[in-house]
Amino acid sequence: MPEKFWTLAPEGAASAEPDCSKEKPKRLNPITQKQMEDRCAFLEEEIPRIESSITHTEQQLGVYVSAEETQRLANLAEELAISSPRSRESGKT
């Protein structure tokens, strides 16, 4: 069996690997696609609602009522920020 020798091609040269762009993309199940589109639409509606709640809670934190109320509002703001779909997106790397 002949030995294969691998060499580095200069930049810009065509690679020896087959071109993946010619392959057909895998087709997505229509039911799964619909579920994903529904979930996307739900999240797009949910994001402004949660951001509005966070803004309102932060404004309430600006007015001191009591230590307990401040703590409650701080916890609420933290929970809202964690539940935000955008915070989940930014957490994924």
N, C-alpha and C positions, 0 to 999 in steps of 0.2 A: 504494500500500500504506500503510495507516495506521501511524503510529508507535506503539510501545509505550512507556509510561512506567512505570517501576518505582518504587514507593514503599515505604517501610519501614512495616510494620504495627506497631501498638503491642503491647507484651508481652501475651501471653494471647490475642491475636487469632488466628483460624484462618489458616493459611498458604495461599498460592495453589497450593502444590505438592500433587500427589495424595497421598493417604494410603497409605503403603507397607504399613501393617499389614493391609490388605485383600488384598494379594497373597499367593499361596500360596508357602510356603517351598520352595526347591529340594530335591528328593528326593535323598537320598544313596544311592549304589550300595550294595546289601546286602553285597557282598563287601568293599568298601572299609570299610563300617561295621564289619563283623566283624573285619577286620584292625586297625582303630583300637581297638576294644574289647579285643582280645587284647593289643595293645601297652600300652594303659592298665593292664590287669591285671598285666602283667609289670612295668611301672614301679612300680606300687603295692607289689609284693612286693620289688622291688629297693631301694627307698628305705630301708626299715628295716635291711636287710642292710648297705648301704654306711654308713649312719649309725652302726651298731654297730661296724663296722670302724674308722671314724674315731675313735670314742670309745676303743676299745681301743688304737689306735695312739697317741693323745694320752696315755693313761695310761702306756704304755710310755715315752714321752718324759720322764715325770716321774722315771724311774729312770735315772740316768746309768750307762752301761756303758763307752762309749768315744766319741770324737769321730766315728769312722766310723759307729758304730751310731746315734748321734744324728742324723747327717746322713741316713742311710738312712731312718730313721723319719720325719724331717721331709719328705723327698721323697715317701715313701709316703702320708703324710697329705695332702700337697698334691695328689697324683695322685688319691686317693680323693675329695677335695673337688671336683676338677674333673670327675670322672666321674659325680658325683651328679646325677641328673635334676633335683633341686631347684635346683642351682646353674645348670643350663642354663635353667631357667624364669626365675630371677631375672635372668639375663643378658639376656633378651629384653625389649625395651621398645618 
